[in-house]
Amino acid sequence: MSKPNYPRVLADTEAEAVLRNLRCSPRKLNVVAASIRNKPAGKAIADLAFSKRRIAKDVKKALESAIANAENNHQLDVDRLVVTTADVGRSIVMRRFHARGRGRAARVEKWFSHLRIVVAELDIETKADRRARRAAAKPAASASPAANEGVPA
């Protein structure tokens, strides 16, 4: 008797990695996660490698794990991977007490968080490709108003 097979939640072109109970507050982790959302995976790794934030090292490990999952488990092309989502969630909160003056105490909250990174295989358009596409579309767009100049409105 084994567990039932559940249908795959992600698309066939997606892979994910999940980090649980990171010792960083969700607000601080979300700043780093926001810096890699919707970026190509290679650029996201480079940004995390040179980030000054302490938690960026753990986020980089999670992103590398998601890329490895995409390559080894789902046979996706690593060069075409894009970070589609980087979700941050709340985990436990450790509560400690800090001694204050006159015999009082103050509560110190140590937040933990979860991180879920999803990478997907997409066609990555470079800046040169975008410029070429815009240049090709520009003459067609400017030709239609020129044809209507002689027509009275």
C-alpha positions as CSV (number, residue, x, y, z in Angstrom):
1,M,0.0,0.0,0.0
2,S,1.6,3.2,-1.2
3,K,0.6,6.8,-1.5
4,P,-1.6,7.8,-4.4
5,N,0.0,9.6,-7.4
6,Y,-1.1,13.2,-7.5
7,P,-1.2,15.1,-10.7
8,R,1.7,17.5,-11.4
9,V,0.9,21.0,-10.4
10,L,3.4,22.8,-12.6
11,A,3.5,22.8,-16.4
12,D,5.8,20.4,-18.3
13,T,8.2,23.3,-19.0
14,E,8.6,24.3,-15.3
15,A,10.6,23.1,-12.3
16,E,10.7,24.3,-8.7
17,A,12.8,24.3,-5.6
18,V,11.5,25.0,-2.1
19,L,13.5,26.2,0.9
20,R,11.8,25.9,4.3
21,N,12.5,27.7,7.6
22,L,15.1,30.2,6.4
23,R,16.3,32.2,9.3
24,C,15.5,35.6,7.8
25,S,12.4,37.7,8.0
26,P,10.0,37.5,5.1
27,R,10.3,41.2,4.4
28,K,14.1,41.0,4.0
29,L,13.9,37.8,2.0
30,N,11.3,39.4,-0.3
31,V,13.7,42.2,-1.3
32,V,16.2,39.6,-2.6
33,A,13.5,37.5,-4.2
34,A,12.1,40.5,-6.0
35,S,15.5,41.2,-7.5
36,I,15.5,37.9,-9.4
37,R,11.8,37.7,-10.5
38,N,11.3,37.5,-14.3
39,K,15.0,37.4,-15.0
40,P,16.9,34.8,-17.0
41,A,18.4,32.2,-14.7
42,G,22.0,33.0,-15.6
43,K,21.6,36.7,-14.9
44,A,19.7,36.0,-11.6
45,I,22.6,33.8,-10.4
46,A,25.1,36.5,-11.3
47,D,23.0,39.2,-9.4
48,L,22.8,36.9,-6.3
49,A,26.5,36.2,-6.4
50,F,27.3,39.9,-6.2
51,S,24.6,40.9,-3.8
52,K,25.6,42.3,-0.4
53,R,22.6,40.7,1.4
54,R,23.5,37.8,3.7
55,I,20.4,35.7,2.6
56,A,21.3,36.0,-1.1
57,K,23.7,33.0,-0.7
58,D,20.8,30.8,0.4
59,V,18.5,32.1,-2.4
60,K,21.3,31.4,-4.9
61,K,21.5,27.8,-3.6
62,A,17.8,27.4,-4.0
63,L,17.9,28.8,-7.6
64,E,20.7,26.5,-8.5
65,S,18.7,23.6,-7.1
66,A,15.7,24.6,-9.2
67,I,17.9,24.8,-12.3
68,A,19.4,21.3,-11.5
69,N,15.8,20.0,-11.1
70,A,14.8,21.4,-14.5
71,E,17.9,19.9,-16.2
72,N,18.0,16.5,-14.5
73,N,14.3,15.7,-13.7
74,H,12.5,17.5,-16.5
75,Q,15.1,17.6,-19.3
76,L,14.7,21.4,-19.9
77,D,17.3,23.6,-21.6
78,V,19.3,25.4,-19.0
79,D,20.1,28.3,-21.3
80,R,16.4,29.1,-21.8
81,L,15.4,29.1,-18.2
82,V,13.7,32.1,-16.6
83,V,12.8,32.7,-13.0
84,T,9.0,33.0,-13.3
85,T,8.1,33.1,-9.6
86,A,9.9,33.6,-6.4
87,D,7.4,33.4,-3.6
88,V,8.2,34.2,0.0
89,G,6.0,33.0,2.9
90,R,5.9,33.2,6.6
91,S,7.2,30.4,8.8
92,I,7.5,30.1,12.5
93,V,8.4,33.0,14.8
94,M,10.8,32.4,17.7
95,R,9.9,34.6,20.7
96,R,12.6,35.6,23.1
97,F,12.8,38.0,26.0
98,H,15.2,40.9,26.3
99,A,15.9,42.2,29.8
100,R,15.1,45.9,30.2
101,G,15.5,48.4,33.0
102,R,13.5,48.4,36.2
103,G,12.9,44.6,36.0
104,R,10.8,44.8,32.9
105,A,11.2,42.6,29.8
106,A,10.7,43.2,26.1
107,R,9.8,40.6,23.5
108,V,12.2,39.9,20.7
109,E,10.7,38.1,17.6
110,K,13.0,36.1,15.4
111,W,11.2,35.5,12.1
112,F,11.6,32.5,9.8
113,S,10.4,32.3,6.2
114,H,9.8,29.9,3.3
115,L,11.0,30.4,-0.3
116,R,9.6,28.8,-3.4
117,I,11.4,29.4,-6.8
118,V,9.9,28.3,-10.1
119,V,11.9,28.3,-13.3
120,A,10.4,27.9,-16.7
121,E,11.8,27.2,-20.1
122,L,11.0,30.3,-22.3
123,D,12.3,31.9,-25.4
124,I,14.6,34.6,-24.0
125,E,14.6,37.7,-26.2
126,T,17.9,39.6,-26.2
127,K,18.1,43.4,-26.5
128,A,19.4,43.0,-30.1
129,D,16.3,40.9,-30.9
130,R,14.0,43.5,-29.4
131,R,15.6,46.3,-31.4
132,A,15.4,44.3,-34.6
133,R,11.7,43.6,-34.0
134,R,10.9,47.2,-33.2
135,A,12.8,48.4,-36.2
136,A,10.8,46.0,-38.4
137,A,7.5,47.1,-36.9
138,K,8.3,50.9,-37.0
139,P,8.1,51.4,-40.8
140,A,4.8,49.6,-41.1
141,A,3.3,51.7,-38.3
142,S,4.5,55.0,-39.8
143,A,3.4,54.1,-43.3
144,S,-0.3,54.0,-42.5
145,P,-0.6,57.6,-41.2
146,A,1.4,58.9,-44.3
147,A,-1.1,57.3,-46.6
148,N,-4.0,59.1,-44.8
149,E,-2.5,62.6,-45.0
150,G,-4.0,63.3,-48.4
151,V,-7.5,62.2,-47.3
152,P,-9.7,64.9,-45.8
153,A,-11.1,64.0,-42.4
